[in-house]
Amino acid sequence: MKNALVTVKGDREGLHIFCEETSSWSKVIAEIKERLSGENKNFFAGASVIIELGNRDLSVKDVSLLWKTFEQCGIKIKGIRTDSSAETSIETKEKDSEQEDRIKPVHEQETSATEFISPKPVYILNRNMRSGQNITFDGNVIVFGDVNPGAEIIATGFIMVMGTLRGIAHAGSSGDERAWVMAYRLQPSLLRIANCIARAPEDEPLGPEIAKINENVIICEPFKNIEKY
Amino acid sequence: MGEVLVITSGKGGVGKTTTSANIGTGLASIGKKVVMVDTDIGLRNLDVVMGLENRIVYDLVDVVQGNCRLKQALIKDKRFESLCLLPAAQTKDKSAITPEQMKELCVKLKQEFDYVIIDCPAGIEGGFKNATAGADKAIVVTTPEISAVRDADRIIGLLEAAELRNPKLLINRIRPSMVKKGDMMDIDDIIDILAIDLLGVIPEDEAIVISSNRGEPVALDMNSQAGQAYRNIARRITGEDIPLLSLEVDEGILGKLKKFFGFNE
């Protein structure tokens, strides 16, 4: 690949999007847009990214454009990092959780904590989910119906299925370990909460069950009262 | 104005073509005007199952591309005056026609026939989209295997996305003896996953193989259980309320004796 405008790399912090320093900003934005909405759309689904600007200075307008682009694609910006010595004016525009220049690693704990307190939007689906159908949502998902094998739900919040969950569920996809998955019959082919992965127990559940993280392991238990969660 | 029914399944080899042939024949045998359209371009089979392969002059692609009139391509069945077949082309592929052309064709056929039965190819690509484009209702065929049920589930989702709501389910090749032993999926298990209305159940029957090879649809075989099941399904499609066939396991003389003397396993 010759001198790409945009390079994507992943490490323990998350996904970093490196922007080329010399080309015009509108070109870079166009490239990012193409990357996010093209065939790799699913790759970025539910991810939160760190933008690496290198030596570039951005105006407020440029940043808001960048912000909008990511918002449209349903991707969260965890931070924007730049090596530029010039005082950038990013903070004037951006919401609290965003940091700018020479960032010390982004404060993941803090951001996710505030996120959790703020009520998340809820996606309600009023039918069965069938093989091949999927939902990726930044918030909580409630399904009034079954989730059949081959269907997939990815949510940054909790997932609740008022029916049988036989497909794939990923709650707290942005790394929120307090997320949970509840189903009237919990028989997922694969269950993920934050960064933990589990398979459904072999024996059939007798009633509603809830799965959540306990000491880095996903545990399932009969669902008793909602107030605990 | 007739009704366009598409017979589909997703997975191959579950009996779409056999079902199309037999539902078509069943409907014709109770006096309906029926046309069967084979949309499996490049892999046509329906004409063989119906025993009409040596009468094909023009095909679906010829009609759609305007090489012949619709009437010229329709093949009259040997057994029923009111039954016609529009065969698929064998030398072209699925991209030879478009969903719009299919829609137009279905509108034309609907005006002349009571039922238009569309035999859909396996898969979810172009051929499937062509077949479902002009359909009013859908029948999803599955067998009691986990792979076929999974594909049926996918197909139902795609049908719903294409505004074909409430498809009907047809379960093919069920073996009551295996179900009884717990070696095969039960009808209830399948309905539990797919959650759609059941149109009928066809038992596994050797007569189907024999009749397909002869080009005589099994729906005309009065001695076969599968034939009876297909005839019932045809009548259910016309709106009659027919109970499901009871698929009792043949117990043999010993079983009957045991039952007579009150032994229950």
Boltz contact constraints between the chains, C-beta under 6 A:
constraints:
  - contact:
      token1: [A, 128]
      token2: [B, 195]
      max_distance: 6.0
  - contact:
      token1: [A, 130]
      token2: [B, 153]
      max_distance: 6.0
  - contact:
      token1: [A, 130]
      token2: [B, 156]
      max_distance: 6.0
  - contact:
      token1: [A, 130]
      token2: [B, 157]
      max_distance: 6.0
  - contact:
      token1: [A, 131]
      token2: [B, 150]
      max_distance: 6.0
  - contact:
      token1: [A, 131]
      token2: [B, 153]
      max_distance: 6.0
  - contact:
      token1: [A, 131]
      token2: [B, 154]
      max_distance: 6.0
  - contact:
      token1: [A, 132]
      token2: [B, 154]
      max_distance: 6.0
  - contact:
      token1: [A, 132]
      token2: [B, 157]
      max_distance: 6.0
  - contact:
      token1: [A, 133]
      token2: [B, 157]
      max_distance: 6.0
  - contact:
      token1: [A, 148]
      token2: [B, 153]
      max_distance: 6.0
